[in-house]
């Protein structure tokens, strides 16, 4: 008889803990669903049924304490515009490297006409060899389909 009472008391304690845990979860879900950050609908039609299991009329409103953040002055950062520019003399050698597309890609796949080079995308980089500086200029041709009347 005494062991049965102890077993029943243990079950009651276990069930109380489970109920408390479930109540905590339900309160958390209510805060997520109806809290400050949720999307709230204020004007519901009168014939809309309440959600089952959510007693909104008796729900507790959680008020978080306000915190004050001390204001401070910001320093304006220095402008670094043009700080890393390098002046290169006129006598620096320029080596051009042309990166062209394959001949098969120079034909329009729809019309079958040959594409015409209309210019280059150019980029310059300062490069070095031992004790020598030069500019490596990379040229990438731009192709387009030209009308017969233009050339």
TIRO-2110 file (N, C-alpha, C; in Angstrom, 1 decimal):
// TIRO-2110
0.8, -1.2, 0.0, N, 1, A
0.0, 0.0, 0.0, CA, 1, A
0.9, 1.3, 0.0, C, 1, A
1.9, 1.3, 0.8, N, 2, A
2.8, 2.4, 0.9, CA, 2, A
3.5, 2.6, -0.4, C, 2, A
4.0, 1.6, -1.1, N, 3, A
4.6, 1.7, -2.4, CA, 3, A
3.7, 2.2, -3.5, C, 3, A
2.4, 1.8, -3.4, N, 4, A
1.5, 2.3, -4.3, CA, 4, A
1.3, 3.8, -4.2, C, 4, A
1.2, 4.3, -2.9, N, 5, A
1.1, 5.7, -2.7, CA, 5, A
2.3, 6.5, -3.2, C, 5, A
3.5, 5.9, -2.9, N, 6, A
4.7, 6.6, -3.4, CA, 6, A
4.7, 6.7, -5.0, C, 6, A
4.3, 5.5, -5.6, N, 7, A
4.2, 5.5, -7.1, CA, 7, A
3.3, 6.6, -7.6, C, 7, A
2.1, 6.6, -6.9, N, 8, A
1.1, 7.6, -7.4, CA, 8, A
1.6, 9.0, -7.1, C, 8, A
2.2, 9.3, -6.0, N, 9, A
2.8, 10.6, -5.7, CA, 9, A
3.9, 11.0, -6.8, C, 9, A
4.7, 10.1, -7.1, N, 10, A
5.7, 10.3, -8.2, CA, 10, A
5.1, 10.6, -9.5, C, 10, A
4.0, 9.9, -9.9, N, 11, A
3.3, 10.1, -11.1, CA, 11, A
2.6, 11.5, -11.1, C, 11, A
2.1, 11.9, -9.9, N, 12, A
1.5, 13.2, -9.8, CA, 12, A
2.5, 14.3, -10.0, C, 12, A
3.7, 14.2, -9.4, N, 13, A
4.7, 15.1, -9.5, CA, 13, A
5.2, 15.2, -11.0, C, 13, A
5.4, 14.1, -11.6, N, 14, A
5.8, 14.0, -13.0, CA, 14, A
4.8, 14.7, -13.9, C, 14, A
3.5, 14.5, -13.7, N, 15, A
2.4, 15.1, -14.5, CA, 15, A
2.4, 16.6, -14.2, C, 15, A
2.6, 17.1, -13.0, N, 16, A
2.6, 18.5, -12.7, CA, 16, A
3.8, 19.2, -13.5, C, 16, A
4.9, 18.5, -13.5, N, 17, A
6.1, 19.1, -14.2, CA, 17, A
5.8, 19.1, -15.7, C, 17, A
5.1, 18.1, -16.3, N, 18, A
4.7, 18.1, -17.7, CA, 18, A
3.7, 19.2, -18.0, C, 18, A
2.8, 19.4, -17.1, N, 19, A
1.8, 20.4, -17.3, CA, 19, A
2.4, 21.8, -17.2, C, 19, A
3.4, 22.0, -16.3, N, 20, A
4.1, 23.3, -16.2, CA, 20, A
4.9, 23.5, -17.5, C, 20, A
5.6, 22.5, -18.0, N, 21, A
6.4, 22.6, -19.2, CA, 21, A
5.5, 23.0, -20.4, C, 21, A
4.3, 22.3, -20.5, N, 22, A
3.4, 22.6, -21.6, CA, 22, A
2.8, 24.0, -21.5, C, 22, A
2.5, 24.4, -20.3, N, 23, A
2.0, 25.8, -20.1, CA, 23, A
3.0, 26.8, -20.5, C, 23, A
4.3, 26.5, -20.2, N, 24, A
5.4, 27.5, -20.6, CA, 24, A
5.5, 27.5, -22.1, C, 24, A
5.4, 26.3, -22.8, N, 25, A
5.4, 26.3, -24.3, CA, 25, A
4.2, 27.0, -24.9, C, 25, A
3.0, 26.9, -24.3, N, 26, A
1.8, 27.5, -24.8, CA, 26, A
2.0, 29.0, -24.6, C, 26, A
2.5, 29.5, -23.5, N, 27, A
2.7, 30.9, -23.3, CA, 27, A
3.7, 31.5, -24.3, C, 27, A
4.8, 30.7, -24.6, N, 28, A
5.8, 31.1, -25.6, CA, 28, A
5.1, 31.2, -27.0, C, 28, A
4.3, 30.2, -27.4, N, 29, A
3.7, 30.3, -28.7, CA, 29, A
2.7, 31.4, -28.8, C, 29, A
2.0, 31.7, -27.7, N, 30, A
1.1, 32.9, -27.7, CA, 30, A
1.9, 34.2, -27.9, C, 30, A
3.0, 34.3, -27.3, N, 31, A
3.8, 35.5, -27.4, CA, 31, A
4.3, 35.6, -28.9, C, 31, A
4.7, 34.5, -29.5, N, 32, A
5.2, 34.5, -30.9, CA, 32, A
4.0, 34.8, -31.8, C, 32, A
2.9, 34.3, -31.5, N, 33, A
1.7, 34.5, -32.4, CA, 33, A
1.1, 35.9, -32.3, C, 33, A
1.0, 36.4, -31.1, N, 34, A
0.2, 37.6, -30.8, CA, 34, A
1.0, 38.7, -30.2, C, 34, A
2.3, 38.5, -30.2, N, 35, A
3.2, 39.5, -29.5, CA, 35, A
3.4, 40.7, -30.4, C, 35, A
4.4, 41.6, -29.9, N, 36, A
4.7, 42.8, -30.6, CA, 36, A
5.2, 42.6, -32.0, C, 36, A
5.9, 41.6, -32.3, N, 37, A
6.6, 41.4, -33.6, CA, 37, A
5.7, 40.7, -34.6, C, 37, A
4.5, 40.2, -34.2, N, 38, A
3.7, 39.4, -35.1, CA, 38, A
2.8, 40.3, -35.9, C, 38, A
2.4, 39.8, -37.0, N, 39, A
1.4, 40.5, -37.8, CA, 39, A
0.1, 40.4, -37.2, C, 39, A
-0.5, 41.5, -36.8, N, 40, A
-1.7, 41.5, -36.1, CA, 40, A
-2.8, 42.1, -37.0, C, 40, A
-4.0, 41.4, -36.9, N, 41, A
-5.2, 41.8, -37.6, CA, 41, A
-6.1, 42.4, -36.6, C, 41, A
-6.4, 43.7, -36.7, N, 42, A
-7.2, 44.3, -35.6, CA, 42, A
-8.7, 44.3, -36.0, C, 42, A
-9.1, 44.4, -37.2, N, 43, A
-10.5, 44.5, -37.6, CA, 43, A
-11.0, 43.2, -38.2, C, 43, A
-11.3, 42.2, -37.3, N, 44, A
-11.9, 41.0, -37.7, CA, 44, A
-13.4, 41.1, -37.8, C, 44, A
-14.0, 40.4, -38.8, N, 45, A
-15.5, 40.4, -38.8, CA, 45, A
-16.0, 39.8, -37.5, C, 45, A
-17.2, 40.2, -37.1, N, 46, A
-17.8, 39.7, -35.8, CA, 46, A
-18.1, 38.2, -35.9, C, 46, A
-18.3, 37.7, -37.1, N, 47, A
-18.7, 36.2, -37.1, CA, 47, A
-17.5, 35.3, -37.2, C, 47, A
-16.3, 35.8, -37.1, N, 48, A
-15.1, 35.0, -37.2, CA, 48, A
-14.9, 34.2, -35.8, C, 48, A
-14.8, 32.9, -35.9, N, 49, A
-14.7, 32.1, -34.7, CA, 49, A
-13.3, 32.3, -34.1, C, 49, A
-13.2, 32.2, -32.8, N, 50, A
-11.9, 32.2, -32.1, CA, 50, A
-11.1, 31.0, -32.4, C, 50, A
-9.8, 31.1, -32.3, N, 51, A
-8.9, 29.9, -32.4, CA, 51, A
-9.2, 29.0, -31.3, C, 51, A
-9.3, 27.7, -31.5, N, 52, A
-9.6, 26.8, -30.4, CA, 52, A
-8.3, 26.6, -29.5, C, 52, A
-8.4, 26.7, -28.2, N, 53, A
-7.3, 26.5, -27.3, CA, 53, A
-6.6, 27.8, -27.0, C, 53, A
-7.0, 28.9, -27.6, N, 54, A
-6.4, 30.2, -27.3, CA, 54, A
-7.4, 31.1, -26.6, C, 54, A
-7.3, 31.3, -25.3, N, 55, A
-8.1, 32.2, -24.6, CA, 55, A
-7.5, 33.6, -24.6, C, 55, A
-7.9, 34.4, -25.7, N, 56, A
-7.2, 35.7, -25.9, CA, 56, A
-7.7, 36.8, -24.9, C, 56, A
-8.9, 36.6, -24.4, N, 57, A
-9.5, 37.6, -23.5, CA, 57, A
-8.7, 37.6, -22.2, C, 57, A
-8.3, 36.5, -21.7, N, 58, A
-7.6, 36.3, -20.4, CA, 58, A
-6.1, 36.2, -20.6, C, 58, A
-5.6, 36.5, -21.8, N, 59, A
-4.1, 36.3, -22.0, CA, 59, A
-3.4, 37.4, -21.3, C, 59, A
-2.2, 37.0, -20.7, N, 60, A
-1.4, 38.0, -20.0, CA, 60, A
-0.5, 38.8, -21.1, C, 60, A
-0.4, 40.1, -20.9, N, 61, A
0.4, 40.9, -21.7, CA, 61, A
1.8, 41.0, -21.1, C, 61, A
2.8, 40.6, -21.8, N, 62, A
4.1, 40.7, -21.2, CA, 62, A
4.7, 42.1, -21.6, C, 62, A
5.1, 42.8, -20.5, N, 63, A
5.7, 44.2, -20.7, CA, 63, A
7.2, 44.1, -20.4, C, 63, A
8.0, 44.3, -21.4, N, 64, A
9.4, 44.3, -21.2, CA, 64, A
9.9, 45.6, -20.7, C, 64, A
10.9, 45.6, -19.8, N, 65, A
11.4, 46.8, -19.2, CA, 65, A
12.1, 47.6, -20.3, C, 65, A
12.0, 49.0, -20.3, N, 66, A
12.7, 49.8, -21.2, CA, 66, A
14.1, 50.0, -20.8, C, 66, A
15.0, 50.1, -21.7, N, 67, A
16.4, 50.4, -21.4, CA, 67, A
16.8, 51.7, -22.1, C, 67, A
17.7, 52.4, -21.5, N, 68, A
18.1, 53.7, -22.0, CA, 68, A
19.6, 53.5, -22.5, C, 68, A
19.8, 53.9, -23.8, N, 69, A
21.1, 53.8, -24.4, CA, 69, A
21.7, 55.2, -24.4, C, 69, A
22.8, 55.4, -23.9, N, 70, A
23.5, 56.7, -23.8, CA, 70, A
23.9, 57.2, -25.2, C, 70, A
23.5, 58.4, -25.6, N, 71, A
23.9, 58.9, -26.9, CA, 71, A
25.4, 59.2, -26.9, C, 71, A
26.0, 59.2, -28.1, N, 72, A
27.4, 59.6, -28.2, CA, 72, A
27.6, 60.3, -29.5, C, 72, A
28.7, 61.0, -29.6, N, 73, A
29.0, 61.8, -30.8, CA, 73, A
29.9, 60.9, -31.7, C, 73, A
29.6, 60.9, -33.0, N, 74, A
30.4, 60.1, -33.9, CA, 74, A
31.4, 61.0, -34.6, C, 74, A
32.6, 60.4, -34.8, N, 75, A
33.7, 61.1, -35.5, CA, 75, A
33.5, 60.9, -37.0, C, 75, A
33.7, 62.0, -37.7, N, 76, A
33.7, 61.8, -39.2, CA, 76, A
35.0, 61.2, -39.6, C, 76, A
34.9, 60.2, -40.5, N, 77, A
36.2, 59.5, -40.9, CA, 77, A
36.8, 60.3, -42.0, C, 77, A
38.1, 60.2, -42.1, N, 78, A
38.9, 60.9, -43.1, CA, 78, A
38.5, 60.3, -44.5, C, 78, A
38.5, 61.2, -45.5, N, 79, A
38.3, 60.7, -46.8, CA, 79, A
39.6, 60.1, -47.4, C, 79, A
39.5, 58.9, -47.9, N, 80, A
40.6, 58.2, -48.4, CA, 80, A
40.6, 58.2, -50.0, C, 80, A
39.8, 59.1, -50.5, N, 81, A
39.6, 59.1, -52.0, CA, 81, A
41.0, 59.6, -52.6, C, 81, A
41.4, 58.8, -53.5, N, 82, A
42.7, 59.1, -54.2, CA, 82, A
43.9, 58.8, -53.5, C, 82, A
43.8, 58.2, -52.3, N, 83, A
45.0, 58.0, -51.5, CA, 83, A
46.0, 57.0, -52.1, C, 83, A
45.5, 56.0, -52.9, N, 84, A
46.3, 55.0, -53.4, CA, 84, A
46.6, 55.1, -54.9, C, 84, A
46.5, 56.3, -55.4, N, 85, A
46.7, 56.5, -56.9, CA, 85, A
48.3, 56.6, -57.1, C, 85, A
48.7, 56.0, -58.2, N, 86, A
50.1, 56.1, -58.5, CA, 86, A
50.3, 56.7, -59.9, C, 86, A
51.2, 57.7, -60.0, N, 87, A
51.4, 58.4, -61.2, CA, 87, A
52.5, 57.6, -62.0, C, 87, A
52.2, 57.2, -63.2, N, 88, A
53.1, 56.4, -64.0, CA, 88, A
53.6, 57.3, -65.2, C, 88, A
54.9, 57.3, -65.4, N, 89, A
55.5, 58.1, -66.4, CA, 89, A
55.1, 57.6, -67.8, C, 89, A
55.4, 58.5, -68.8, N, 90, A
55.1, 58.2, -70.2, CA, 90, A
56.0, 57.1, -70.8, C, 90, A
57.2, 56.9, -70.2, N, 91, A
58.1, 56.0, -70.8, CA, 91, A
58.0, 54.6, -70.4, C, 91, A
56.9, 54.2, -69.6, N, 92, A
56.7, 52.9, -69.2, CA, 92, A
56.2, 52.0, -70.3, C, 92, A
56.8, 50.9, -70.5, N, 93, A
56.4, 50.0, -71.6, CA, 93, A
55.0, 49.4, -71.4, C, 93, A
54.2, 49.3, -72.5, N, 94, A
52.9, 48.8, -72.5, CA, 94, A
52.9, 47.5, -73.3, C, 94, A
52.6, 46.4, -72.6, N, 95, A
52.5, 45.1, -73.3, CA, 95, A
51.0, 44.8, -73.4, C, 95, A
50.5, 44.6, -74.6, N, 96, A
49.1, 44.3, -74.8, CA, 96, A
48.9, 42.8, -75.0, C, 96, A
47.8, 42.3, -74.3, N, 97, A
47.5, 40.9, -74.4, CA, 97, A
46.0, 40.9, -74.8, C, 97, A
45.8, 40.3, -76.0, N, 98, A
44.4, 40.2, -76.5, CA, 98, A
43.8, 38.9, -76.2, C, 98, A
42.7, 38.9, -75.5, N, 99, A
42.0, 37.6, -75.2, CA, 99, A
40.7, 37.6, -76.1, C, 99, A
40.8, 36.8, -77.2, N, 100, A
39.7, 36.8, -78.2, CA, 100, A
38.9, 35.5, -78.0, C, 100, A
37.7, 35.6, -78.5, N, 101, A
36.8, 34.5, -78.4, CA, 101, A
37.0, 33.5, -79.6, C, 101, A
36.6, 32.3, -79.5, N, 102, A
36.9, 31.3, -80.6, CA, 102, A
36.2, 31.7, -81.9, C, 102, A
36.7, 31.3, -83.0, N, 103, A
36.1, 31.7, -84.3, CA, 103, A
34.7, 31.2, -84.5, C, 103, A
34.4, 30.0, -83.9, N, 104, A
33.0, 29.5, -83.9, CA, 104, A
32.0, 30.4, -83.3, C, 104, A
32.4, 31.2, -82.2, N, 105, A
31.5, 32.1, -81.5, CA, 105, A
31.4, 33.4, -82.2, C, 105, A
32.1, 33.7, -83.3, N, 106, A
32.1, 34.9, -84.0, CA, 106, A
31.0, 34.9, -85.1, C, 106, A
30.2, 33.9, -85.1, N, 107, A
29.1, 33.8, -86.0, CA, 107, A
27.8, 33.7, -85.2, C, 107, A
26.8, 34.6, -85.7, N, 108, A
25.5, 34.6, -85.0, CA, 108, A
24.8, 33.3, -85.1, C, 108, A
24.4, 32.6, -84.0, N, 109, A
23.8, 31.3, -84.1, CA, 109, A
22.4, 31.3, -84.8, C, 109, A
21.7, 32.4, -84.7, N, 110, A
20.3, 32.5, -85.3, CA, 110, A
20.4, 32.8, -86.7, C, 110, A
21.1, 33.9, -87.1, N, 111, A
21.1, 34.3, -88.5, CA, 111, A
22.2, 33.7, -89.4, C, 111, A
23.3, 33.2, -88.7, N, 112, A
24.4, 32.7, -89.4, CA, 112, A
25.4, 33.7, -90.0, C, 112, A
25.1, 35.0, -89.7, N, 113, A
26.0, 36.1, -90.2, CA, 113, A
27.2, 36.2, -89.3, C, 113, A
28.3, 36.7, -89.9, N, 114, A
29.6, 36.9, -89.1, CA, 114, A
29.4, 38.2, -88.3, C, 114, A
29.9, 38.1, -87.0, N, 115, A
29.8, 39.2, -86.1, CA, 115, A
31.0, 40.2, -86.4, C, 115, A
30.8, 41.5, -86.1, N, 116, A
31.8, 42.5, -86.4, CA, 116, A
32.3, 43.0, -85.1, C, 116, A
33.7, 43.2, -85.0, N, 117, A
34.3, 43.7, -83.7, CA, 117, A
34.0, 45.2, -83.7, C, 117, A
33.4, 45.7, -82.6, N, 118, A
33.0, 47.1, -82.5, CA, 118, A
33.9, 47.8, -81.4, C, 118, A
34.7, 47.1, -80.8, N, 119, A
35.6, 47.8, -79.8, CA, 119, A
36.2, 46.8, -78.8, C, 119, A
36.8, 47.3, -77.8, N, 120, A
37.5, 46.4, -76.8, CA, 120, A
37.1, 46.9, -75.4, C, 120, A
37.0, 45.9, -74.5, N, 121, A
37.0, 46.2, -73.1, CA, 121, A
38.4, 46.2, -72.6, C, 121, A
38.9, 47.3, -72.1, N, 122, A
40.3, 47.5, -71.7, CA, 122, A
40.5, 47.6, -70.2, C, 122, A
41.5, 46.9, -69.7, N, 123, A
41.9, 47.1, -68.3, CA, 123, A
43.4, 47.1, -68.2, C, 123, A
43.9, 48.1, -67.5, N, 124, A
45.4, 48.2, -67.3, CA, 124, A
45.7, 47.8, -65.9, C, 124, A
46.8, 47.1, -65.7, N, 125, A
47.4, 46.7, -64.4, CA, 125, A
48.9, 47.0, -64.4, C, 125, A
49.3, 47.5, -63.3, N, 126, A
50.8, 47.7, -63.2, CA, 126, A
51.4, 46.4, -62.8, C, 126, A
52.3, 46.0, -63.6, N, 127, A
53.0, 44.7, -63.4, CA, 127, A
54.5, 44.9, -63.3, C, 127, A
55.2, 43.9, -62.8, N, 128, A
56.7, 44.1, -62.6, CA, 128, A
57.4, 42.8, -63.0, C, 128, A
58.5, 43.0, -63.6, N, 129, A
59.5, 41.9, -63.7, CA, 129, A
60.7, 42.3, -62.9, C, 129, A
61.6, 41.5, -62.6, N, 130, A
62.7, 41.9, -61.8, CA, 130, A
63.4, 43.2, -62.3, C, 130, A
63.4, 44.2, -61.6, N, 131, A
63.9, 45.5, -61.9, CA, 131, A
63.3, 46.2, -63.1, C, 131, A
62.1, 45.9, -63.4, N, 132, A
61.5, 46.5, -64.6, CA, 132, A
60.0, 46.6, -64.3, C, 132, A
59.4, 47.7, -64.6, N, 133, A
57.9, 47.9, -64.5, CA, 133, A
57.4, 48.0, -65.9, C, 133, A
56.1, 47.5, -66.1, N, 134, A
55.5, 47.6, -67.4, CA, 134, A
54.0, 47.6, -67.1, C, 134, A
53.2, 48.0, -68.1, N, 135, A
51.7, 48.0, -68.0, CA, 135, A
51.2, 46.8, -68.8, C, 135, A
50.5, 45.9, -68.2, N, 136, A
49.9, 44.8, -68.9, CA, 136, A
48.5, 45.2, -69.3, C, 136, A
48.2, 45.5, -70.5, N, 137, A
46.9, 46.0, -71.0, CA, 137, A
46.2, 44.8, -71.6, C, 137, A
45.1, 44.4, -71.0, N, 138, A
44.3, 43.3, -71.5, CA, 138, A
43.2, 43.8, -72.4, C, 138, A
43.0, 43.3, -73.6, N, 139, A
42.0, 43.8, -74.5, CA, 139, A
41.1, 42.6, -74.8, C, 139, A
39.8, 42.8, -74.6, N, 140, A
38.8, 41.8, -74.9, CA, 140, A
37.8, 42.4, -76.0, C, 140, A
37.9, 41.9, -77.2, N, 141, A
37.0, 42.4, -78.3, CA, 141, A
35.5, 42.2, -78.0, C, 141, A
34.7, 43.2, -78.4, N, 142, A
33.3, 43.2, -78.2, CA, 142, A
32.7, 43.0, -79.6, C, 142, A
31.9, 42.0, -79.8, N, 143, A
31.4, 41.7, -81.2, CA, 143, A
29.9, 42.0, -81.1, C, 143, A
29.3, 42.4, -82.3, N, 144, A
27.9, 42.5, -82.5, CA, 144, A
27.5, 42.2, -83.9, C, 144, A
26.3, 42.0, -84.2, N, 145, A
25.8, 41.8, -85.5, CA, 145, A
25.5, 43.1, -86.1, C, 145, A
26.1, 43.4, -87.3, N, 146, A
25.8, 44.7, -87.9, CA, 146, A
24.8, 44.5, -89.1, C, 146, A
24.0, 45.5, -89.3, N, 147, A
23.1, 45.5, -90.4, CA, 147, A
23.9, 45.7, -91.7, C, 147, A
23.4, 45.2, -92.8, N, 148, A
24.1, 45.3, -94.1, CA, 148, A
24.2, 46.8, -94.6, C, 148, A
23.3, 47.6, -94.1, N, 149, A
23.3, 49.0, -94.6, CA, 149, A
24.3, 49.9, -93.9, C, 149, A
24.9, 49.4, -92.8, N, 150, A
25.8, 50.2, -92.0, CA, 150, A
27.3, 50.0, -92.5, C, 150, A
27.6, 49.0, -93.2, N, 151, A
29.0, 48.8, -93.7, CA, 151, A
29.0, 48.5, -95.1, C, 151, A
END
